[in-house]
Amino acid sequence: MDKLEINDLRINFNTREGVIRAVEGVNITLNRGEVVGLVGESGSGKSVTCNSILQLLPSPPAKIESGSIKWKNKDLLKEQKVDMEVIRGKEISMVFQDPMSSLNPYLPVLDQVAEPLIIHGMASLPEARKKAGEMLLKVGVSRVAENPRAYPHEFSGGMRQRAMIAMALITQPSVLLADEPTTALDVTVQSKILCILKELCRDLQISVLFVSHDLGLVAELADRVIVMYRGKIVENNNTKSLFSNPKHPYVKALIACRPTLDSKITRLPTIADFMDEENNKIQKDEKLDLNPIHLDSEETLVEIKGLFVDFPSESGLIRAIDGINLKIRKGTTHGIVGESGSGKTTLGRAILQLVQPTAGQFYLNGNVVVFKSIRERKRFCKSMQIIFQDPYASLNPRLTVEQILTEPMIVHGIGKSRKERMTRAMEIMEEVGLDAGFLNRYPHQFSGGQRQRICVARALTTEPEFIVCDECVSAMDVSVQAQVLNLLKSLQVSRGLTYLFISHDLSVVKFMSDQIAVMQKGRIIENGTADQIYNDPQSKYTRALIDAVPKANCSLSHTY
């Protein structure tokens, strides 16, 4: 019986700051036909461990200090490059996190899925294309049958990820390494991909190492779960036992950080609430304020009437927003949920006038939004801000944090001098939980969570009334996500902010929102309070979204 064995793996990275111990003494066994979840935050060593199996780590800076990875009486760490080329993609395949950067934009998807068969001499070109088409249909990519020459950019994110899975499974490998294959996907697409993986693994008896930061997601798929923390394995158990009786405080924290559809709390626990470096005891302090704070107001801040947005295409106009009416009350959070392509982001950008509406009227504080001068537009922009999904892409890598934060102040004439703007920037940094001494640093010197806090800080520099949060936590670790969500809630209280919170994650939207609108094909098909939407959904589409949310059997969620 073929099984993959990782024994005492130790991997270091040599950096300018010194040696980073990424993996320390990891032992993993993956049996034939078994699905093992490998879970932990960014930086815990999951992907490093996974990539080392196929010798995909950059060396330097990576250096494998010790250990072995046994496969079919071979040590994969000692295999030559030419031998690894035979193993990669044929015996052991990998599904990467970002399909758009993993797929070749210059080749049709069908040809890319067929390529492993040709490289490994398993089929001729016509036969490989035929098998690739069959595999793509098997994973639900039916569009290839209609257009065999379709390129990656012509597919949605979910379809591209399915194509990546088809490419990994086309050779019928013995082992599949899935590195965050569903991160940032809609819950419905995510659910379908998990079902596909389950079926294919059962039919083909493939072993899967499923890497993720989301314990709830892994619980839907894995037979056994391994949890990594700072390069070490802190818990290894079958899925049911791990969720019903977790031993390590870090595992308890990962479970509790994730909001659920049933939770009623107003502040999410974080890793710091569970982990105490000295005694590993759960910390209960004044920060854990679980008492609900009511910010409901009957006064409307933003109102939209008859909004239409069309985009030109080769085949004519595409209607992205189709006659939306919406009211957002002051001091509240209005959540927007829906699948990719439903028009969520377009709606948010249209409200901010970043997208030109085809028709419709906007009201701010009861007044029609009409720009008669540049000064009026600047005044509007000052009061309406946005936090984008990808903090790294939305921050200028050539500017320091000081320049990033003071630039909007300069544009809107806030602060009489550089010193005054600097003081304001320092206060905002501390308000979002960052050290004011970081102002001279550049974006690449921060973690993902810290970069998103900088984006929040930038949005606050103009003292806005209204902020659009556009998928601003979708790709974050659950612990970092909890920190940012708690920050947004606390800022709403202290500053009286109003949010439009856009996300495909229904659990997160329910935690954040007072009101929720469900979007499908450019229309709002359901609108009501968070409890109404989740407890008594009126449409089949809303019910499908709710049913697609991973439901880990987690008795510890949000309890201490």
C-alpha positions as CSV (number, residue, x, y, z in Angstrom):
1,M,0.0,0.0,0.0
2,D,1.4,3.4,-1.1
3,K,1.6,5.9,1.7
4,L,3.4,9.2,2.1
5,E,5.5,9.6,5.3
6,I,7.1,12.9,6.5
7,N,9.6,12.2,9.3
8,D,11.2,14.9,11.6
9,L,11.2,17.5,8.8
10,R,13.1,20.7,9.7
11,I,13.3,23.7,7.3
12,N,14.9,27.0,7.9
13,F,14.9,30.2,5.8
14,N,18.0,32.4,5.7
15,T,17.0,36.1,5.7
16,R,18.6,39.5,6.3
17,E,17.0,39.5,9.7
18,G,18.5,36.1,10.5
19,V,17.5,32.4,10.4
20,I,13.7,31.7,10.5
21,R,12.7,28.3,11.6
22,A,9.7,27.6,9.4
23,V,9.2,23.9,10.1
24,E,10.4,22.2,13.3
25,G,10.3,18.4,13.6
26,V,7.1,17.7,11.6
27,N,5.8,14.1,11.3
28,I,2.9,13.4,9.0
29,T,1.6,10.1,7.6
30,L,-0.8,10.1,4.6
31,N,-2.4,6.7,4.0
32,R,-3.9,5.5,0.7
33,G,-7.4,7.0,0.1
34,E,-7.2,9.2,3.3
35,V,-8.0,12.9,3.4
36,V,-5.8,14.8,5.9
37,G,-6.4,18.4,6.8
38,L,-3.4,20.5,7.5
39,V,-4.5,23.7,9.4
40,G,-2.9,26.8,10.8
41,E,-2.4,30.5,10.3
42,S,-0.2,32.1,7.7
43,G,3.4,31.5,8.8
44,S,2.6,28.3,10.7
45,G,4.6,26.2,8.1
46,K,1.7,24.6,6.3
47,S,2.6,25.6,2.7
48,V,6.3,25.2,3.3
49,T,5.7,21.6,4.4
50,C,3.4,20.9,1.5
51,N,5.8,22.5,-1.1
52,S,8.8,20.5,0.3
53,I,7.2,17.3,-0.7
54,L,7.7,18.1,-4.4
55,Q,10.9,20.1,-3.9
56,L,9.1,23.3,-4.8
57,L,10.8,25.5,-2.1
58,P,13.2,28.2,-3.4
59,S,16.7,27.2,-2.3
60,P,18.2,29.6,-1.2
61,P,16.7,31.1,1.0
62,A,15.0,27.8,2.1
63,K,17.3,25.1,3.5
64,I,16.1,21.6,4.6
65,E,18.2,21.0,7.8
66,S,17.0,17.4,8.4
67,G,14.2,14.9,7.9
68,S,12.9,12.6,5.2
69,I,9.8,12.3,3.0
70,K,9.3,8.7,2.1
71,W,7.3,7.7,-1.0
72,K,7.5,4.2,-2.6
73,N,10.8,3.4,-0.9
74,K,12.3,6.7,-2.0
75,D,13.3,9.8,0.0
76,L,11.8,12.7,-2.1
77,L,14.2,15.2,-0.5
78,K,17.2,13.3,-2.0
79,E,15.8,12.7,-5.4
80,Q,17.4,14.3,-8.4
81,K,15.6,16.9,-10.5
82,V,15.0,14.6,-13.4
83,D,13.5,12.0,-11.1
84,M,11.2,14.6,-9.5
85,E,9.9,15.6,-12.9
86,V,8.6,12.1,-13.3
87,I,6.9,12.1,-9.9
88,R,5.4,15.6,-10.1
89,G,2.0,15.7,-11.8
90,K,2.0,11.9,-12.4
91,E,2.3,10.2,-9.0
92,I,1.9,13.3,-6.8
93,S,-0.1,16.3,-8.0
94,M,-0.7,19.8,-6.5
95,V,-3.6,22.3,-6.6
96,F,-2.3,25.8,-5.9
97,Q,-4.2,28.6,-4.2
98,D,-4.5,31.2,-6.9
99,P,-5.6,29.7,-10.3
100,M,-5.2,32.9,-12.2
101,S,-1.5,33.1,-11.4
102,S,-1.0,29.3,-11.9
103,L,-2.7,29.0,-15.2
104,N,-0.9,30.2,-18.4
105,P,-2.9,33.2,-19.8
106,Y,-1.6,32.4,-23.3
107,L,-2.9,28.8,-23.5
108,P,-6.5,27.6,-23.8
109,V,-7.7,25.9,-20.6
110,L,-8.4,22.6,-22.4
111,D,-4.7,22.4,-23.6
112,Q,-3.4,23.1,-20.1
113,V,-5.4,20.3,-18.6
114,A,-4.2,18.0,-21.3
115,E,-0.6,19.0,-20.9
116,P,0.3,16.6,-18.0
117,L,-0.8,13.6,-20.1
118,I,1.5,14.7,-22.9
119,I,4.5,15.6,-20.7
120,H,4.4,12.2,-19.0
121,G,3.8,10.3,-22.3
122,M,0.5,9.0,-21.2
123,A,-1.5,9.9,-24.3
124,S,-1.2,11.5,-27.8
125,L,-2.3,15.0,-28.3
126,P,-5.8,14.2,-29.7
127,E,-6.3,11.6,-27.0
128,A,-5.1,13.9,-24.2
129,R,-7.5,16.7,-25.4
130,K,-10.4,14.2,-25.4
131,K,-9.5,13.0,-21.8
132,A,-9.1,16.6,-20.7
133,G,-12.5,17.5,-22.0
134,E,-14.0,14.6,-20.1
135,M,-12.3,15.5,-16.9
136,L,-13.3,19.1,-17.2
137,L,-16.9,18.0,-17.6
138,K,-16.5,15.7,-14.6
139,V,-15.5,18.7,-12.4
140,G,-18.3,20.8,-13.8
141,V,-16.6,23.0,-16.4
142,S,-19.1,22.5,-19.1
143,R,-18.1,25.7,-21.0
144,V,-15.1,23.9,-22.6
145,A,-17.6,21.7,-24.5
146,E,-19.1,24.9,-26.0
147,N,-15.8,26.6,-26.6
148,P,-12.7,24.4,-26.5
149,R,-10.4,27.4,-27.2
150,A,-11.5,29.4,-24.1
151,Y,-8.7,31.0,-22.2
152,P,-8.4,31.4,-18.4
153,H,-9.6,35.0,-18.3
154,E,-12.9,33.9,-19.9
155,F,-13.7,31.8,-16.8
156,S,-14.9,32.8,-13.3
157,G,-12.7,32.2,-10.3
158,G,-14.6,29.1,-9.3
159,M,-14.4,27.6,-12.8
160,R,-10.6,28.3,-13.0
161,Q,-10.2,26.5,-9.7
162,R,-12.1,23.5,-11.0
163,A,-9.9,23.5,-14.1
164,M,-6.8,23.4,-11.7
165,I,-8.3,20.4,-10.0
166,A,-9.0,18.7,-13.3
167,M,-5.4,19.4,-14.3
168,A,-4.1,17.8,-11.1
169,L,-6.3,14.7,-11.4
170,I,-6.0,14.1,-15.1
171,T,-3.1,11.7,-14.6
172,Q,-4.9,9.9,-11.8
173,P,-2.2,10.5,-9.2
174,S,-1.9,8.6,-6.0
175,V,-1.5,11.8,-3.9
176,L,-3.1,15.2,-4.2
177,L,-1.7,18.2,-2.4
178,A,-4.3,20.9,-2.2
179,D,-2.9,24.2,-1.0
180,E,-5.7,26.6,0.0
181,P,-7.7,25.6,-3.1
182,T,-10.9,27.3,-2.1
183,T,-9.7,30.5,-0.4
184,A,-11.7,33.6,-1.3
185,L,-14.3,31.6,-3.3
186,D,-18.1,32.0,-2.9
187,V,-19.6,29.5,-0.4
188,T,-21.6,27.9,-3.1
189,V,-18.6,27.4,-5.4
190,Q,-16.5,26.3,-2.4
191,S,-19.2,23.7,-1.5
192,K,-19.3,22.3,-5.0
193,I,-15.5,22.0,-5.2
194,L,-15.4,20.2,-1.9
195,C,-18.1,17.8,-3.2
196,I,-16.0,17.2,-6.3
197,L,-12.9,16.4,-4.3
198,K,-14.8,14.0,-2.1
199,E,-16.3,12.1,-5.0
200,L,-13.1,11.9,-7.0
201,C,-11.0,10.8,-4.0
202,R,-13.6,8.1,-3.2
203,D,-13.8,6.9,-6.9
204,L,-10.0,7.1,-7.6
205,Q,-8.8,6.2,-4.1
206,I,-6.5,9.3,-4.1
207,S,-4.9,10.4,-0.9
208,V,-5.3,14.2,-0.2
209,L,-3.3,16.6,2.0
210,F,-5.7,19.5,2.2
211,V,-4.0,22.7,3.4
212,S,-6.3,25.5,4.8
213,H,-6.5,28.1,7.5
214,D,-10.2,27.4,8.1
215,L,-10.9,24.6,10.5
216,G,-14.6,24.7,9.7
217,L,-13.9,24.0,6.0
218,V,-11.5,21.2,6.7
219,A,-14.1,19.5,9.0
220,E,-16.4,19.1,5.9
221,L,-13.7,17.1,4.0
222,A,-11.0,15.6,6.2
223,D,-10.8,12.2,7.9
224,R,-8.1,13.5,10.2
225,V,-6.8,17.0,11.1
226,I,-3.3,18.2,11.8
227,V,-2.9,21.6,13.4
228,M,0.4,23.5,13.0
229,Y,1.5,26.5,15.1
230,R,4.8,28.3,14.6
231,G,6.3,25.5,12.6
232,K,5.3,22.7,14.9
233,I,2.4,20.2,15.1
234,V,0.4,21.0,18.2
235,E,-2.5,18.6,17.6
236,N,-3.2,15.5,15.4
237,N,-6.5,13.7,15.7
238,N,-9.5,12.4,13.8
239,T,-11.9,15.1,12.8
240,K,-14.7,14.3,15.1
241,S,-12.5,14.0,18.2
242,L,-10.6,17.2,17.4
243,F,-13.7,19.3,17.1
244,S,-15.6,17.7,20.1
245,N,-12.6,17.8,22.4
246,P,-9.7,19.9,21.3
247,K,-6.7,19.8,23.6
248,H,-4.4,22.7,22.7
249,P,-5.5,26.3,23.4
250,Y,-4.4,27.3,19.9
251,V,-6.9,24.8,18.4
252,K,-9.6,26.0,20.6
253,A,-8.8,29.6,19.5
254,L,-9.0,28.7,15.8
255,I,-12.4,27.1,16.3
256,A,-13.7,30.1,18.3
257,C,-12.4,32.8,16.0
258,R,-14.7,31.8,13.2
259,P,-18.1,33.4,13.4
260,T,-21.1,31.1,13.0
261,L,-24.6,31.5,11.8
262,D,-25.9,30.8,15.3
263,S,-23.5,33.1,17.3
264,K,-25.0,36.1,19.0
265,I,-21.8,37.8,20.3
266,T,-20.6,41.3,19.3
267,R,-16.9,40.6,19.6
268,L,-15.0,37.6,18.2
269,P,-12.4,35.9,20.4
270,T,-8.9,36.1,19.0
271,I,-5.8,33.9,19.4
272,A,-4.5,36.3,22.1
273,D,-7.6,35.6,24.2
274,F,-6.6,31.9,24.4
275,M,-2.8,31.8,24.2
276,D,-0.8,32.9,27.2
277,E,2.9,32.4,26.6
278,E,3.6,31.7,30.3
279,N,0.8,29.3,31.4
280,N,-1.3,28.6,28.2
281,K,-4.5,29.6,30.1
282,I,-7.5,31.3,28.5
283,Q,-7.3,35.0,29.2
284,K,-10.5,36.7,30.4
285,D,-10.1,40.4,30.6
286,E,-12.0,43.6,30.0
287,K,-11.4,43.4,26.2
288,L,-13.9,40.5,26.0
289,D,-17.0,42.7,26.0
290,L,-19.7,40.5,24.7
291,N,-22.6,42.8,25.5
292,P,-24.5,43.9,22.4
293,I,-24.2,47.6,21.5
294,H,-27.3,49.0,19.7
295,L,-26.5,51.6,17.1
296,D,-29.8,51.5,15.2
297,S,-31.0,54.8,13.9
298,E,-34.1,55.6,12.0
299,E,-32.3,58.4,10.2
300,T,-31.2,57.4,6.6
301,L,-27.7,58.3,5.6
302,V,-27.6,56.8,2.1
303,E,-30.5,56.1,-0.2
304,I,-30.5,54.7,-3.7
305,K,-33.5,54.8,-6.1
306,G,-33.8,53.0,-9.4
307,L,-30.1,52.3,-9.8
308,F,-29.0,50.7,-13.1
309,V,-25.4,50.1,-14.2
310,D,-24.5,48.8,-17.7
311,F,-21.1,47.8,-19.0
312,P,-20.2,47.6,-22.7
313,S,-19.0,44.3,-24.2
314,E,-18.4,42.9,-27.7
315,S,-21.9,41.4,-27.7
316,G,-23.6,44.6,-26.4
317,L,-24.4,46.0,-23.0
318,I,-24.2,43.8,-19.9
319,R,-26.5,44.9,-17.1
320,A,-24.6,44.6,-13.8
321,I,-27.1,46.4,-11.6
322,D,-30.8,46.1,-12.4
323,G,-33.1,48.6,-10.8
324,I,-31.9,48.6,-7.1
325,N,-33.6,50.5,-4.3
326,L,-31.8,50.6,-1.0
327,K,-31.8,52.6,2.3
328,I,-28.8,52.5,4.7
329,R,-29.5,53.9,8.2
330,K,-26.9,56.0,10.1
331,G,-24.6,54.2,12.5
332,T,-25.6,50.7,11.2
333,T,-24.0,48.1,9.0
334,H,-25.8,47.0,5.9
335,G,-24.5,43.7,4.6
336,I,-24.5,42.7,0.9
337,V,-24.2,38.9,0.1
338,G,-24.3,37.0,-3.1
339,E,-22.1,34.9,-5.4
340,S,-19.4,36.3,-7.7
341,G,-21.0,38.3,-10.5
342,S,-24.1,39.1,-8.6
343,G,-23.2,42.9,-8.7
344,K,-22.1,43.4,-5.0
345,T,-18.8,45.2,-5.8
346,T,-20.4,47.2,-8.6
347,L,-23.1,48.4,-6.2
348,G,-20.6,49.6,-3.7
349,R,-18.5,51.4,-6.3
350,A,-21.6,53.0,-7.9
351,I,-22.6,54.4,-4.5
352,L,-19.1,55.9,-4.2
353,Q,-19.4,57.2,-7.8
354,L,-16.4,55.1,-8.8
355,V,-18.6,53.5,-11.4
356,Q,-20.8,55.7,-13.6
357,P,-24.5,54.6,-13.2
358,T,-26.7,54.3,-16.3
359,A,-29.7,55.6,-14.4
360,G,-30.8,56.2,-10.8
361,Q,-30.6,58.8,-8.0
362,F,-28.4,59.0,-4.9
363,Y,-29.3,60.7,-1.7
364,L,-26.9,61.5,1.1
365,N,-28.4,62.8,4.3
366,G,-31.6,63.4,2.4
367,N,-30.0,65.5,-0.3
368,V,-29.7,64.5,-4.0
369,V,-26.1,63.9,-4.9
370,V,-25.3,66.1,-7.9
371,F,-21.8,67.4,-8.6
372,K,-21.9,71.0,-9.9
373,S,-18.3,71.6,-9.2
374,I,-15.0,69.9,-8.3
375,R,-15.3,71.2,-4.8
376,E,-18.7,69.4,-4.3
377,R,-17.2,66.2,-5.6
378,K,-14.2,66.5,-3.2
379,R,-16.6,67.1,-0.3
380,F,-18.5,63.9,-1.3
381,C,-15.3,61.9,-1.6
382,K,-14.2,63.1,1.8
383,S,-17.3,61.7,3.5
384,M,-17.4,58.4,1.6
385,Q,-14.5,56.0,1.7
386,I,-13.7,52.3,0.7
387,I,-11.6,49.5,2.1
388,F,-10.6,47.2,-0.8
389,Q,-10.3,43.4,-0.8
390,D,-6.6,43.0,-1.4
391,P,-4.5,45.3,0.9
392,Y,-1.3,44.7,-0.9
393,A,-2.7,45.6,-4.3
394,S,-4.4,48.7,-3.0
395,L,-1.4,50.2,-1.2
396,N,1.3,51.9,-3.2
397,P,4.5,49.9,-2.6
398,R,6.7,52.9,-3.2
399,L,5.1,55.0,-0.5
400,T,5.8,54.8,3.2
401,V,2.8,54.4,5.6
402,E,3.3,58.1,6.5
403,Q,2.9,59.1,2.9
404,I,-0.1,56.7,2.4
405,L,-1.9,58.2,5.4
406,T,-1.1,61.9,4.8
407,E,-1.8,61.9,1.1
408,P,-5.6,62.0,1.5
409,M,-5.2,64.8,4.1
410,I,-3.2,66.9,1.7
411,V,-5.8,66.3,-1.1
412,H,-8.7,67.4,1.2
413,G,-6.8,70.2,3.0
414,I,-6.8,68.5,6.4
415,G,-4.0,69.7,8.7
416,K,-2.2,73.0,8.4
417,S,1.3,71.6,8.4
418,R,3.2,68.4,7.9
419,K,3.7,68.1,11.7
420,E,0.0,68.4,12.3
421,R,-0.7,65.7,9.7
422,M,2.0,63.5,11.1
423,T,0.4,63.8,14.6
424,R,-3.0,62.9,13.1
425,A,-1.5,59.9,11.3
426,M,0.2,58.7,14.5
427,E,-3.1,58.9,16.4
428,I,-5.0,57.0,13.7
429,M,-2.2,54.3,13.7
430,E,-2.7,53.7,17.4
431,E,-6.5,53.8,16.9
432,V,-6.3,50.8,14.5
433,G,-3.9,48.9,16.8
434,L,-0.6,49.6,15.1
435,D,2.6,51.2,16.5
436,A,3.0,54.8,15.4
437,G,6.7,54.0,15.0
438,F,5.8,52.0,11.9
439,L,5.1,55.2,9.8
440,N,8.4,55.0,8.1
441,R,7.9,51.5,6.9
442,Y,6.7,50.3,3.5
443,P,3.7,48.0,2.9
444,H,5.8,44.9,2.1
445,Q,7.2,45.1,5.7
446,F,3.9,44.2,7.2
447,S,1.8,41.1,7.5
448,G,-1.6,40.8,5.6
449,G,-3.6,41.7,8.7
450,Q,-1.4,44.7,9.4
451,R,-1.7,45.9,5.8
452,Q,-5.4,45.7,6.1
453,R,-5.3,47.8,9.3
454,I,-3.3,50.4,7.3
455,C,-6.1,50.4,4.7
456,V,-8.6,51.0,7.5
457,A,-6.4,53.8,8.8
458,R,-6.2,55.4,5.3
459,A,-10.0,55.3,5.1
460,L,-10.3,57.1,8.4
461,T,-7.9,60.0,7.6
462,T,-10.7,62.0,6.0
463,E,-13.1,61.6,8.9
464,P,-15.8,59.8,6.7
465,E,-19.4,59.1,7.6
466,F,-19.7,56.1,5.3
467,I,-17.3,53.3,4.4
468,V,-17.7,50.5,1.9
469,C,-16.0,47.4,3.1
470,D,-15.5,45.4,-0.1
471,E,-14.5,41.8,0.7
472,C,-12.0,43.3,3.1
473,V,-11.4,40.1,5.1
474,S,-12.2,37.4,2.6
475,A,-8.6,36.0,2.1
476,M,-7.5,36.4,5.7
477,D,-6.7,33.8,8.4
478,V,-9.6,33.3,10.7
479,S,-7.6,34.8,13.6
480,V,-6.5,37.9,11.6
481,Q,-10.1,38.2,10.2
482,A,-11.4,38.2,13.8
483,Q,-9.1,41.1,14.7
484,V,-10.1,43.2,11.7
485,L,-13.8,42.6,12.2
486,N,-13.5,43.5,15.9
487,L,-11.6,46.7,14.9
488,L,-14.3,47.7,12.4
489,K,-17.0,47.2,15.1
490,S,-15.1,49.2,17.7
491,L,-14.4,52.1,15.2
492,Q,-18.1,52.1,14.3
493,V,-18.9,52.7,18.0
494,S,-16.2,55.3,18.6
495,R,-16.7,57.3,15.4
496,G,-20.4,56.6,14.6
497,L,-19.5,55.1,11.2
498,T,-22.0,53.6,8.7
499,Y,-20.8,50.6,6.7
500,L,-21.8,48.8,3.6
501,F,-20.2,45.4,4.2
502,I,-19.8,43.3,1.1
503,S,-18.8,39.7,1.4
504,H,-19.5,36.2,0.0
505,D,-19.0,34.8,3.6
506,L,-22.5,34.7,5.1
507,S,-21.2,34.0,8.6
508,V,-19.1,37.1,8.6
509,V,-21.9,39.2,7.1
510,K,-24.3,38.1,9.8
511,F,-21.8,38.9,12.6
512,M,-21.2,42.4,11.2
513,S,-24.6,43.4,9.9
514,D,-27.8,45.0,11.3
515,Q,-29.5,44.7,7.9
516,I,-28.7,42.3,5.0
517,A,-29.5,42.5,1.3
518,V,-29.1,39.3,-0.9
519,M,-28.1,40.0,-4.5
520,Q,-28.5,37.8,-7.5
521,K,-27.9,38.8,-11.1
522,G,-27.8,42.5,-10.3
523,R,-30.9,42.6,-8.3
524,I,-31.7,42.6,-4.6
525,I,-34.0,39.6,-4.1
526,E,-34.3,39.8,-0.4
527,N,-33.7,42.5,2.2
528,G,-34.3,42.5,6.0
529,T,-32.6,42.2,9.4
530,A,-29.8,39.7,9.9
531,D,-32.0,37.4,12.0
532,Q,-34.9,37.5,9.5
533,I,-32.6,36.6,6.5
534,Y,-30.9,33.7,8.3
535,N,-33.8,32.4,10.3
536,D,-36.6,32.7,7.7
537,P,-35.1,33.1,4.2
538,Q,-37.8,33.8,1.6
539,S,-36.0,32.7,-1.5
540,K,-34.4,29.4,-2.6
541,Y,-31.2,31.3,-3.6
542,T,-30.8,32.6,0.0
543,R,-31.4,29.1,1.4
544,A,-28.8,27.7,-1.0
545,L,-26.3,30.3,0.2
546,I,-27.0,29.4,3.9
547,D,-26.9,25.7,3.3
548,A,-23.5,26.0,1.5
549,V,-21.8,27.4,4.7
550,P,-19.4,24.8,6.2
551,K,-21.1,23.6,9.5
552,A,-18.3,22.1,11.6
553,N,-19.6,20.1,14.6
554,C,-18.0,22.6,17.0
555,S,-19.3,22.6,20.5
556,L,-16.6,25.1,21.6
557,S,-17.5,27.9,19.2
558,H,-17.5,31.2,21.0
559,T,-17.6,29.7,24.5
560,Y,-14.9,29.9,27.2
